[in-house]
Amino acid sequence: MGRLAVVPMVLEARGLDVTPGMIKIFQQAKDRQAIDALNVIYAEEVHHVSYGSKWFHFLCGRENLDPAPVFHALVRKYFHTTLKPPFNEEKRAEAGIPPDFYWPLAEQSSR
């Protein structure tokens, strides 16, 4: 469960946060190839995060555990730093990660 919490729900979810900004940079540079590649990556990242969230919630349900506090405990145990806003709340929600999962683990400077 620690791997599910950190890899798709923290690391890959970060891709949801930063990729739109990267796309804008390449749009300004008029690099169509990079833009196309990042758009594919961005769409796939939503699915990766979604699958991780789905299985994390499934395992919590199987053990009758509340997913949010389990997620918090696992991220604190295995990630060793705070999450960094800004967050792409729309895409995170689309992928099955509500704000009460990540904001309590975030740097407190940006909300």
N, C-alpha and C positions, 0 to 999 in steps of 0.2 A: 504494500500500500504506500510505502514511502516513495517508491519509484514513481507510482502513478501520481502522487501529490506533487512531486518536484518536476518531473520531466514534462509531461503534457500540460499540467495545470499551473506551473510557474514558468518554466523555461520557454515552452512553446507558446504559452499565453503572452509572454513578453513580445513575441513576434507579432502578435495582434496589435500590440501597442505601438511598436516602432516602424512597422512596414509602411503604413500610410505616409509617414514623414519621409521615408526613404524614396518612395515613389515620387513625391513632390520634388525632391532634389533632382532626380533623374529626368523629370518632366522639364524642369528649368534648363537642364543640360541638353534636352532634346535627344536623349539616348533611348530610342524606341525599344531596342533589344533588352536593355536592363528593365525598362518599365514592364514589358511583356512578361519577363521572367519573374519579376517581383509580384505581379498580379496573380500568376499561377501559384507561387509560393504562399501568398496571402490567403487565397481560397483554400488551399490544402491545409494551411495552418488551422483554420477554423475547424476542419474535420478532425485533425489530430487532437486538438484540445477537447473537442466534443467527445471523441471516443474515450479519452482519458477520464473525463468527468463522468461519463456514463458508467464506466467500469468501477471507478472510485465509489460512486453512489451505490452501485450494485453490491460491492463488497461491504460497505457500511450497512446497507439494508439487511444483508445476509446475517450480519453479526448484531443487528438491532442497535446500531450506533448512530448518533447524531453526526452527520458528515462534517459540518463546519468546525466544531472543536477538534475533531480527529484530524482534519486537514491542517488546522493551525498548529497542533502539536507536532505533526510529522514535518511540516515545513520548518518549524523552529528547530527541530532535531537535526534535519538533514540539509537544510539550505544555508544556514549560518550567516544570513544577512537579511536586511529588510527588503521588501518589495519597493520598487521605485515608480511613483506616479510620473506622468499622467497615465491613466489606464484607458483603454478603448472599451468603455463600459458596454457599448452596444454589441460589439463582436464577442466580448467575453460572455455576455448574457446569451447571445445566440449559440454559443458553444457550451452553455450549461453551467457557467460559473457566476453566481450572483455576487454583488458587491460585499456582502457580509463575509465572504471567503477571503478576499484579498485586502480590503481596506484595513482590517485590524493588524495586518502584517506589514503595512506600508510605513515608509518614512512619514513622519507627522508634519512635514513642512509644506505639503501641497494639497491639502483638501479643504 
